Structure formats: structure tokens, C-alpha cells
Amino acid sequence: MVAQENAFESALAVFPKDIQAELKEVLDKGPVIPGEQVASWVDRLSTSVGEVMIKLLPIAAAYARVPISNYHVGAVALGMPGLNSPGTLYLGSNVEFRGEALSFTVHGEQCATNHAWLRGETGIQALAINAAPCGYCRQFLYETTTAKSLNILLKTSTDPKDYSYSSSQLTYFLPQAFGPSDLGVTGGLMESESHGFTIPQGSNVAQAALQGANASYAPYTKDYAGVAFQRDHKTIYVGRCAENAAYNPSMSPLESALAYMNMHIGKQAPLNITAAALVEAQSDISQKSATEATLASIAPGVSLEYVIAS
């Protein structure tokens, strides 16, 4: 943990003092950098958005929760452009769960994409990472609305002071790809969704999970699902199901919620989950058993409030 904090401070130090102060202020509110701030930094540093993203990778990696591998991964996603703005930056990291199967691991690329999606983005323009995405993440990213135009930025030098990078489209990494269109699905992950489900009753945590279910992406099974966690009886964090045409790279609502929560409670802060809820539509599959199993591992003693939506 000390080593990661040192790496974090070293990553901050590559920026001028005034930008360091602004970056710390932004990170205190959550690792989301507004497009106007990005534009200002690009102008003042006389650099590119891509180089800023590469410089932020070690900062993103400081949020990694990796009790199994101790291998910290950072990723930075660039949202869609705004008025006089290149787009907002969303940091992400890998997340592992002690005591659970490795298949529950959230990769940095997934985390950054999920982060952007949960903050209202309907696509991402680019994703910066330290090395080429694994096959799992290539398939996950190919589900997004912007898959065919998505640029992958890779740091090309092992020199920590060299921020040069390459830029290639996702389709370069996934030739002859299989995706949503092969199964007759139009749109894709991150497209705005509003399913209109309701629940007869439930706590405020369950109502938050319902919001996640209504915005979830489940075109293959129709298991529209949302998970919500309350931390220290206060803030509620919500995740959504993100299905994939290849099935296995799908992201569960539990993983979505935990990945987002991890990025917003402070680096390496305890989860301190005090309440949890899963709301899902009736379908041929269910998120219930997997959610209960993982919850028992990360928050022993916290029961899952489970509600079927209609």
C-alpha cells in the first residue's frame, strides 16, 4: 500500500504544481475529470488529450483493489465530445475479490468503461492502457456503441518519463469480430436505456437498484438487473447488468456496482457495506446466487434484499 501511494505521488509529480493542485481537488470528488478541465490542461501543457490520458494511468492504477495478484492496472476512458470540450475522462482500475472465483475479477478496461456508462456517457472515444487489452476485454469493448470507432491508446515506452503512445482502433485488435449485430441486436452497450420496471415495495437501497435495472443492458437474456450497495448507512452505489454477445464477458450488476464504488470511496478505503439490494426482471437466468455468494465474502453478515421487478 505504501508503494502504491508512492507511485501515486510520483504520478502526480509529472504535472506542474498548479495542475497537481487542480487534479487533487478533482480526485477528492471522484476520479472523473470534466472535459473543460481536460481542455485547459491540454492547452496549458501544449500537449494532446492522449498524452494526458497516458500520464493519468499510474494514478488510475492506485485505485486497484488486488488482494490476490497484487498486480495494479489502470485505465482511462475518454467520453464523447461536448461543446468546446474534447470529452470527460473516467479513471478505472482492476478489482479482485478474495475468496471468490477469478471470473468475478473486473479488468481495468471494464472498470473505466463502466465508470463512464454509469455517469451517463453513451459511448467512449478512446481508452488508454499500459498494454494491449486481453482477449476478454477486447470482446467486452466490442459490445459498446462506439466499438467500431474506439481508439486504444498504448504507452510505447518502458521509460516512466516517456509518455509516447500508439493509437489503434479496437477492430485492429479484434479482426473478424463477433458482436451484437451477429445476434440481431442493434445499438449496443452504453446506449441509453429506460425499461420502465417497477417494484411493489422496497427500501431506498432497493429503489436505487431498480434504477440500475431500468438502465441495464441485457438484450440476450432479458435479465435486466441492478444492484445497489449502501456504505456506512449513508451513500448508495448502483451498478447495472452489461451483457455481451459472447456471454462470458458480460458484467454482472454486482461487479458494476463494486467497480464504481471502489473508484469513489477513496484509494484502498474499506468497503464497509451495510445494506445491499438486487432488483431484476424475471427471465431464464438470475443474478441472485452469484450476488449472494460474493456479498457473503465481501460483507459477512449483510443480507441481500431481493426483489423481482415487473
Summary of the structure (lengths in Angstrom):
residues: 310
radius of gyration: 18.8
end to end distance: 44.9
largest distance: 57.4
contacts: 1088
relative contact order: 0.12
helix: 35%
strand: 21%
